[in-house]
Amino acid sequence: MSVPAAPDAEWLWANEPCRAACPVNTDAGAYVTAIAEGRFEDAYLIARAPNPFPSVCGRVCAAPCERACRRGSVDAPVSIRALKRFVTERFGVESFAANTIWHRGHGEVPPASGPSVGVIGGGPAGLAAACDLRLAGHPVTVYEAQDRLGGMMVLGIPEYRLPRALIAREVEAIVELGIEVETNARIGETHSIAELLDRHAALFLAVGTGRARDLDLPGHDLDGVLRAVEYLLNVNQGFRVELGDRVVVVGGGNVAFDAARTALPERAVALRLFAENLEKTFYGFEPDFFQQNVQQVADDVVGLVKASLEIWPTLVEICYFQKSRRGLPQIRVQNQRAAEPRKRRTRTP
């Protein structure tokens, strides 16, 4: 089949499912091939071309390309995300090259002669839009409500998974394109939409995903029942969250594990994680990823706290939350089936 001049979605899904699965259509096959041929800098530039955050994505991307990888129907998907990290560590913003090769990925920056655009939100969506708009010749100003850029990359993802210095480097590279930034700029407080429309020809709204989802269960709003995203937001901003002696995490995805691993160094001396079909939540990774991640969580206990961590997959159906006689939240469950925890690691005092 000949390649059309402008491949549409149907052609991509039929011929390059990994590229079609990527939100920015990164040509994963091309940079994997370049790595196989030893052309590591070319591989980095291919990964960088459509994406201003290749180093970030090499560490925390959900890797939908791996779930779509056709090699998975033979044995296992290609480790696309790990290969991206391999080349970013050599040529990305975290390497000795700093921002130099990152800027080589976009070519010459045109004069800011187009209509002005305001971007509301300085997270990954807002910064990516600001990058593309500036490279298209528009003057761009980013308005961020917090005191720093980065959005949920900085405020949601724990530092052990995504170093703050790395985020700062890629954000710095984007701002170096000639983008203006206003932090502590809250719509409705410091600025209004009408005011910004007077300043700019257009606005791009990228207000972020900082709101957590509630469980549709009685008692979810009791004191002591915390949403994982809100807990991580508070911890990553330096606020202390009192957890008590025992912590239960309901869920089995990346956010649940982030909350569990963040809670371990705190005062919690016992932690249990309940989830349904834990393995299925980690889509897009190699088959043994789940077991490796559970072991990593358990290993974090050693040398940090006198804690026990229990992982209970597919054991219980959460029924409701209620307060105990001491005023602490409790979880009531039903349909509990007899089984042993998948992993248990207890540090000897």
C-alpha positions as CSV (number, residue, x, y, z in Angstrom):
1,M,0.0,0.0,0.0
2,S,1.4,3.4,-0.9
3,V,1.7,6.1,1.7
4,P,-0.8,8.9,1.1
5,A,0.5,12.5,1.1
6,A,-1.5,13.2,4.3
7,P,-2.3,10.0,6.2
8,D,-5.7,10.0,7.8
9,A,-6.7,8.3,11.0
10,E,-7.9,5.2,9.3
11,W,-4.7,4.7,7.4
12,L,-2.6,5.3,10.6
13,W,-4.6,2.8,12.6
14,A,-4.2,0.2,9.9
15,N,-0.5,0.7,9.3
16,E,1.0,2.5,12.3
17,P,-1.2,1.7,15.3
18,C,1.5,2.9,17.7
19,R,1.7,6.3,16.1
20,A,-2.1,6.6,15.8
21,A,-2.5,5.8,19.6
22,C,-0.1,8.6,20.6
23,P,-2.0,11.8,21.4
24,V,0.6,13.8,19.4
25,N,1.2,11.1,16.8
26,T,4.8,10.6,17.6
27,D,6.5,8.4,15.1
28,A,7.5,5.7,17.6
29,G,8.5,3.2,14.9
30,A,10.9,5.7,13.4
31,Y,12.8,6.5,16.6
32,V,12.8,2.8,17.7
33,T,14.4,2.0,14.3
34,A,16.9,4.9,14.7
35,I,17.9,3.5,18.1
36,A,18.3,0.0,16.6
37,E,20.6,1.5,14.0
38,G,22.7,3.4,16.6
39,R,21.4,6.9,15.5
40,F,20.6,8.0,19.0
41,E,20.5,11.8,18.3
42,D,18.2,11.3,15.3
43,A,16.0,9.2,17.5
44,Y,15.7,12.0,20.1
45,L,14.9,14.5,17.4
46,I,12.2,12.3,16.0
47,A,10.6,11.9,19.5
48,R,11.1,15.6,20.2
49,A,9.6,16.9,16.9
50,P,5.8,16.8,17.8
51,N,6.3,16.9,21.6
52,P,7.8,19.7,23.7
53,F,8.0,17.3,26.7
54,P,10.0,14.2,25.5
55,S,12.0,13.9,28.7
56,V,8.8,14.1,30.9
57,C,7.0,11.5,28.7
58,G,10.0,9.2,28.8
59,R,9.3,8.8,32.5
60,V,5.6,9.1,33.2
61,C,3.7,8.7,29.9
62,A,0.9,6.1,30.1
63,A,2.4,4.7,26.8
64,P,-0.8,4.0,24.8
65,C,1.6,3.3,21.9
66,E,2.7,0.1,23.7
67,R,-0.8,-1.1,24.2
68,A,-1.3,-0.7,20.4
69,C,2.0,-2.1,19.4
70,R,1.6,-5.0,16.9
71,R,4.6,-6.8,18.4
72,G,2.4,-7.5,21.4
73,S,0.4,-10.0,19.3
74,V,3.6,-12.0,18.8
75,D,5.2,-11.9,22.3
76,A,5.4,-8.5,24.1
77,P,5.1,-4.9,23.0
78,V,8.3,-2.9,22.2
79,S,9.4,-0.9,25.3
80,I,8.8,2.4,23.5
81,R,8.6,4.6,26.5
82,A,11.8,3.2,28.0
83,L,13.6,3.7,24.7
84,K,12.4,7.3,24.6
85,R,13.9,7.8,28.1
86,F,17.1,6.2,26.9
87,V,17.7,8.8,24.2
88,T,16.4,11.8,26.3
89,E,19.0,11.0,29.0
90,R,21.7,11.4,26.3
91,F,20.4,14.3,24.3
92,G,17.4,15.8,26.3
93,V,17.3,18.7,28.7
94,E,18.7,16.6,31.5
95,S,21.8,15.7,29.5
96,F,25.1,17.6,29.1
97,A,23.6,19.2,26.0
98,A,21.0,20.9,28.2
99,N,18.5,22.8,26.0
100,T,20.6,22.9,22.9
101,I,19.4,19.8,21.1
102,W,15.8,20.4,22.3
103,H,15.8,23.7,20.4
104,R,17.3,21.9,17.4
105,G,14.1,20.0,17.2
106,H,12.0,22.9,16.1
107,G,14.3,24.9,13.8
108,E,14.3,28.7,13.5
109,V,11.8,30.6,15.6
110,P,9.8,33.1,13.5
111,P,9.1,36.7,14.5
112,A,6.1,37.2,16.7
113,S,4.2,39.1,14.1
114,G,0.8,37.2,14.2
115,P,-2.2,38.0,16.3
116,S,-1.6,37.8,20.0
117,V,-2.8,34.7,21.9
118,G,-3.4,34.3,25.7
119,V,-3.0,30.8,27.2
120,I,-4.9,30.3,30.5
121,G,-3.1,27.6,32.3
122,G,0.6,26.7,32.6
123,G,0.3,23.0,32.7
124,P,1.3,20.5,30.0
125,A,-1.6,21.4,27.7
126,G,-1.1,25.2,28.1
127,L,2.6,25.0,27.6
128,A,2.4,22.7,24.6
129,A,-0.1,25.1,23.0
130,A,2.0,28.1,23.8
131,C,5.0,26.3,22.2
132,D,3.2,25.5,19.0
133,L,1.6,29.0,18.8
134,R,4.9,30.7,19.3
135,L,6.5,28.6,16.6
136,A,3.6,29.5,14.3
137,G,4.6,33.2,14.7
138,H,2.2,34.4,17.4
139,P,3.1,36.4,20.5
140,V,2.0,34.3,23.4
141,T,1.4,35.0,27.1
142,V,0.7,32.2,29.6
143,Y,-1.4,33.0,32.7
144,E,-0.9,30.5,35.5
145,A,-2.9,30.5,38.8
146,Q,-0.1,28.9,40.8
147,D,3.3,30.4,41.6
148,R,5.1,28.0,39.2
149,L,4.5,26.5,35.8
150,G,4.0,22.8,35.2
151,G,0.5,22.1,36.4
152,M,-0.1,18.5,37.5
153,M,3.4,17.5,36.4
154,V,4.6,19.5,39.4
155,L,1.6,19.4,41.7
156,G,0.2,16.0,41.1
157,I,3.0,13.6,40.2
158,P,5.4,12.8,43.1
159,E,9.0,13.9,42.8
160,Y,10.4,10.3,43.0
161,R,8.6,9.6,39.7
162,L,9.3,12.9,38.0
163,P,12.2,15.1,39.2
164,R,11.3,18.7,39.5
165,A,14.6,19.8,38.0
166,L,13.8,17.9,34.8
167,I,10.4,19.6,34.6
168,A,11.9,23.0,35.1
169,R,14.4,22.4,32.3
170,E,11.8,21.5,29.7
171,V,9.5,24.4,30.9
172,E,12.5,26.7,30.6
173,A,13.2,25.6,27.1
174,I,9.6,26.4,26.1
175,V,9.8,29.8,27.7
176,E,13.1,30.5,25.9
177,L,11.1,30.6,22.6
178,G,10.0,34.1,23.6
179,I,6.8,33.3,25.6
180,E,5.7,35.7,28.3
181,V,4.5,34.3,31.6
182,E,2.3,35.6,34.4
183,T,2.1,33.5,37.5
184,N,-0.3,33.9,40.4
185,A,-2.9,35.0,37.8
186,R,-6.3,33.8,38.7
187,I,-9.3,34.3,36.4
188,G,-12.0,36.0,38.3
189,E,-9.6,37.5,40.9
190,T,-6.6,39.1,39.2
191,H,-7.9,39.0,35.7
192,S,-11.2,38.6,33.9
193,I,-11.9,36.9,30.6
194,A,-13.1,40.3,29.2
195,E,-9.9,41.9,30.2
196,L,-7.8,39.2,28.5
197,L,-9.9,39.3,25.3
198,D,-9.0,43.0,25.2
199,R,-5.3,42.2,25.4
200,H,-5.3,39.2,22.9
201,A,-6.9,38.2,19.7
202,A,-7.8,34.8,21.1
203,L,-7.6,32.8,24.3
204,F,-6.7,29.1,24.7
205,L,-8.2,27.6,27.9
206,A,-6.1,24.9,29.5
207,V,-7.3,25.0,33.1
208,G,-6.1,21.6,33.9
209,T,-7.3,18.4,35.6
210,G,-6.8,19.3,39.3
211,R,-10.2,18.1,40.4
212,A,-10.5,14.6,41.8
213,R,-13.3,12.1,41.3
214,D,-15.5,11.0,44.1
215,L,-16.5,7.5,44.9
216,D,-20.3,7.0,44.5
217,L,-20.6,5.6,48.0
218,P,-22.3,6.7,51.2
219,G,-19.9,8.5,53.5
220,H,-17.4,9.6,50.8
221,D,-17.5,13.1,52.2
222,L,-16.6,12.2,55.8
223,D,-13.6,13.8,57.5
224,G,-10.6,11.6,57.0
225,V,-11.8,10.3,53.6
226,L,-9.4,12.0,51.2
227,R,-9.3,12.1,47.4
228,A,-6.0,10.9,46.2
229,V,-5.5,13.8,43.8
230,E,-6.2,16.3,46.5
231,Y,-3.9,14.5,48.9
232,L,-1.0,14.6,46.3
233,L,-1.7,18.3,45.5
234,N,-1.3,19.2,49.2
235,V,1.8,17.1,49.8
236,N,3.5,18.4,46.6
237,Q,2.9,22.0,47.7
238,G,4.6,21.3,51.0
239,F,1.5,21.1,53.2
240,R,1.5,18.4,55.9
241,V,-1.5,16.0,55.8
242,E,-2.2,14.1,59.0
243,L,-2.9,10.5,58.1
244,G,-3.1,8.8,61.5
245,D,-1.8,5.3,62.2
246,R,-3.5,3.3,59.4
247,V,-4.1,4.2,55.8
248,V,-6.4,2.4,53.2
249,V,-6.1,3.3,49.6
250,V,-9.0,2.4,47.4
251,G,-7.9,1.9,43.8
252,G,-5.1,0.2,41.8
253,G,-4.0,2.7,39.1
254,N,-1.0,5.0,39.0
255,V,-2.6,7.6,41.2
256,A,-3.4,5.0,43.8
257,F,0.2,3.8,43.9
258,D,1.4,7.4,44.0
259,A,-0.8,8.0,47.0
260,A,0.3,4.8,48.7
261,R,4.0,5.4,48.2
262,T,3.7,9.0,49.3
263,A,1.9,8.0,52.4
264,L,4.5,5.5,53.5
265,P,7.2,7.9,54.8
266,E,4.5,9.7,56.7
267,R,3.2,8.6,60.1
268,A,1.2,5.7,58.8
269,V,2.3,2.5,60.3
270,A,0.0,0.2,58.4
271,L,-1.2,0.6,54.8
272,R,-3.6,-1.6,52.8
273,L,-4.5,-1.1,49.2
274,F,-7.8,-2.4,47.8
275,A,-8.4,-2.7,44.1
276,E,-10.3,-4.6,41.5
277,N,-8.2,-6.1,38.6
278,L,-5.0,-4.3,39.5
279,E,-3.1,-5.7,36.6
280,K,-5.5,-4.4,34.0
281,T,-5.1,-0.8,35.3
282,F,-1.5,-0.7,34.2
283,Y,-2.2,-1.0,30.5
284,G,0.6,-0.4,28.0
285,F,3.4,-1.9,30.0
286,E,5.4,-5.1,29.8
287,P,3.6,-8.1,31.4
288,D,5.7,-8.2,34.6
289,F,5.3,-4.4,35.2
290,F,2.6,-4.9,37.9
291,Q,4.7,-7.3,39.9
292,Q,7.7,-5.1,39.6
293,N,5.7,-2.1,40.8
294,V,4.3,-3.9,43.8
295,Q,7.8,-4.9,44.8
296,Q,9.0,-1.4,44.4
297,V,6.3,-0.1,46.7
298,A,7.2,-2.7,49.3
299,D,10.9,-1.9,49.0
300,D,10.2,1.7,49.7
301,V,9.2,0.7,53.2
302,V,12.7,-0.5,54.1
303,G,14.8,2.1,55.7
304,L,12.0,4.7,55.9
305,V,9.3,3.7,58.4
306,K,8.1,0.8,60.6
307,A,5.3,0.0,58.3
308,S,3.5,-2.9,56.7
309,L,2.1,-2.8,53.2
310,E,-0.6,-5.1,52.0
311,I,-1.8,-5.3,48.5
312,W,-5.2,-7.0,48.2
313,P,-6.3,-7.3,44.5
314,T,-9.8,-8.4,43.6
315,L,-10.8,-9.3,47.1
316,V,-13.5,-6.9,48.2
317,E,-16.4,-4.8,47.0
318,I,-16.4,-1.5,48.9
319,C,-19.8,-1.0,50.4
320,Y,-19.8,2.3,52.3
321,F,-17.8,4.6,54.7
322,Q,-18.8,5.3,58.3
323,K,-17.3,6.8,61.4
324,S,-16.0,4.6,64.2
325,R,-16.8,5.2,67.8
326,R,-13.6,7.2,68.1
327,G,-14.7,9.4,65.2
328,L,-12.3,7.9,62.6
329,P,-13.5,6.8,59.1
330,Q,-14.0,3.1,58.5
331,I,-14.6,1.1,55.4
332,R,-17.4,-1.4,55.4
333,V,-17.1,-4.1,52.7
334,Q,-19.2,-6.9,51.4
335,N,-18.5,-10.0,49.3
336,Q,-15.1,-10.5,50.9
337,R,-13.5,-13.6,49.5
338,A,-10.8,-15.6,51.4
339,A,-7.4,-15.1,49.8
340,E,-3.9,-14.2,50.7
341,P,-2.5,-10.8,49.9
342,R,-0.5,-10.7,46.6
343,K,2.4,-9.1,48.2
344,R,3.3,-8.4,51.8
345,R,6.5,-6.9,53.2
346,T,6.9,-6.0,56.8
347,R,10.0,-4.4,58.2
348,T,11.2,-5.8,61.5
349,P,11.5,-3.1,64.1
